[in-house]
Structures are given as structure tokens and as C-alpha cells.
Amino acid sequence: MAKPKFPEEFKLEEVRQVVERGYTVSDVAKRQGVSVQSLYKWVKEYSPDATDRYEAELKDVRRENLKLKADLRRAQEERDILKKPQRISQKTRSEVRLYFSCSREISSEAPVSYA
């Protein structure tokens, strides 16, 4: 009896089901009509090494950490900008306001500008 040849994509998908999705080797082998020994061989051959997975996860965590630090720095800068007192009046240096009390004909507040 000849051994069936399985395409690489098929093998990779079966390994993914075991490694990433958490199915047992025997369940996947039974569902797909593959021997358990063959599937164990494929898992050993195609699955990334544990240290490779750890390094990849560590790299992702470091990348996320850098992104979060940048976001925090930007948020702190925005907060500091909002904390600064803002100038309420946009007066020019030559503009002077005089406050005095007069008769009804003149308003109590009259801006005086010197050119």
C-alpha cells in the first residue's frame, strides 16, 4: 500500500491546529485521516522551536512597550501644554485702558490707544 503524499499547505495547517489552536494530535489526526505518528513528525518538523516563539513574543512585547512609552510621552507633553497659563487678553503694548468714573455721557471704561 502506497503512502499518500500530502501537500505542504495541508501539513502546515494541521500543525497550526495542534500548535496554535490547541487541538490534540490524536483529534486532528483522526479528523483528517492522518496517522498520529505522521502528525507528530510534522509538528516536530514544521512547528517553530519554543525559544523562537519566546523570542518572537519578546520582540512583540518590546515593540509594544516602545509604542506605549511614546504615547505616554506625547500625552504628558499635551498635558503640560494645557497646564500652562494662557493669555486672556491680546493687548498690544501701546494700548492702555483707563478706568474712571464720569457723568452718564461717557462710559466707565474707555480704551485709549497711543500711536
C-alpha positions as CSV (number, residue, x, y, z in Angstrom):
1,M,0.0,0.0,0.0
2,A,1.4,3.3,-1.1
3,K,1.8,6.2,1.4
4,P,-0.3,9.2,0.4
5,K,1.6,12.4,-0.3
6,F,0.3,15.4,1.4
7,P,0.9,19.0,0.2
8,E,3.0,21.3,2.3
9,E,0.0,23.6,2.9
10,F,-2.0,20.7,4.3
11,K,0.8,19.8,6.7
12,L,1.2,23.4,7.8
13,E,-2.5,23.7,8.5
14,E,-2.5,20.5,10.6
15,V,0.5,21.7,12.6
16,R,-1.2,25.1,13.1
17,Q,-4.3,23.3,14.5
18,V,-2.1,21.5,17.1
19,V,0.3,24.3,17.9
20,E,-1.8,27.5,17.7
21,R,-5.3,26.4,18.2
22,G,-4.6,23.8,20.9
23,Y,-6.2,20.7,19.5
24,T,-4.7,17.4,20.5
25,V,-2.6,15.5,17.9
26,S,-4.9,12.5,18.1
27,D,-8.0,14.5,17.5
28,V,-6.5,16.3,14.4
29,A,-5.1,13.0,13.1
30,K,-8.5,11.2,13.5
31,R,-10.4,14.1,11.8
32,Q,-8.0,14.4,8.8
33,G,-7.3,10.7,8.3
34,V,-3.6,11.0,9.0
35,S,-1.6,8.7,11.3
36,V,-0.7,10.0,14.7
37,Q,3.0,9.3,14.0
38,S,2.9,11.3,10.8
39,L,1.3,14.3,12.6
40,Y,3.8,14.1,15.4
41,K,6.6,14.1,12.8
42,W,5.0,17.2,11.0
43,V,4.7,19.0,14.3
44,K,8.3,18.4,15.1
45,E,9.4,19.4,11.6
46,Y,7.2,22.4,11.0
47,S,6.4,24.0,14.3
48,P,8.7,26.8,15.5
49,D,11.0,26.0,18.3
50,A,9.9,27.1,21.8
51,T,12.8,29.6,22.0
52,D,11.9,31.0,18.6
53,R,8.3,31.6,19.8
54,Y,9.6,33.1,23.0
55,E,11.9,35.4,21.1
56,A,9.1,36.4,18.8
57,E,6.8,37.2,21.7
58,L,9.5,39.1,23.5
59,K,10.1,41.2,20.3
60,D,6.4,41.9,20.1
61,V,6.3,42.9,23.8
62,R,9.3,45.2,23.3
63,R,7.8,46.8,20.3
64,E,4.5,47.4,22.2
65,N,6.4,48.8,25.1
66,L,8.2,51.3,22.9
67,K,4.9,52.4,21.4
68,L,3.3,52.8,24.8
69,K,6.2,54.9,26.0
70,A,5.9,57.2,23.0
71,D,2.2,57.5,23.6
72,L,2.8,58.3,27.2
73,R,5.4,60.9,26.4
74,R,3.0,62.6,23.9
75,A,0.2,62.6,26.4
76,Q,2.4,64.1,29.1
77,E,3.5,66.9,26.6
78,E,-0.1,67.6,25.8
79,R,-1.0,67.8,29.5
80,D,1.9,70.1,30.2
81,I,0.8,72.4,27.3
82,L,-2.7,72.5,28.7
83,K,-1.4,73.3,32.2
84,K,0.4,76.4,31.1
85,P,-1.5,79.7,31.8
86,Q,-3.0,81.2,28.7
87,R,-3.0,84.9,27.9
88,I,-6.6,86.0,28.2
89,S,-6.1,89.4,26.5
90,Q,-4.4,90.0,23.3
91,K,-3.5,93.7,24.0
92,T,-0.7,95.4,22.3
93,R,1.9,97.3,24.2
94,S,0.6,100.7,23.1
95,E,-2.9,100.0,24.3
96,V,-3.7,101.3,27.7
97,R,-7.1,101.0,29.5
98,L,-8.2,103.8,31.8
99,Y,-10.9,103.3,34.4
100,F,-12.6,106.3,35.7
101,S,-16.0,107.5,36.8
102,C,-17.7,110.3,34.9
103,S,-21.0,111.6,34.0
104,R,-23.6,109.5,32.2
105,E,-22.4,110.6,28.8
106,I,-19.0,108.9,29.0
107,S,-18.8,105.2,29.6
108,S,-17.0,103.9,32.7
109,E,-14.4,102.0,30.6
110,A,-12.8,103.7,27.7
111,P,-9.8,102.2,25.8
112,V,-7.2,104.7,24.9
113,S,-4.6,103.9,22.2
114,Y,-1.5,105.8,21.6
115,A,0.1,105.7,18.2
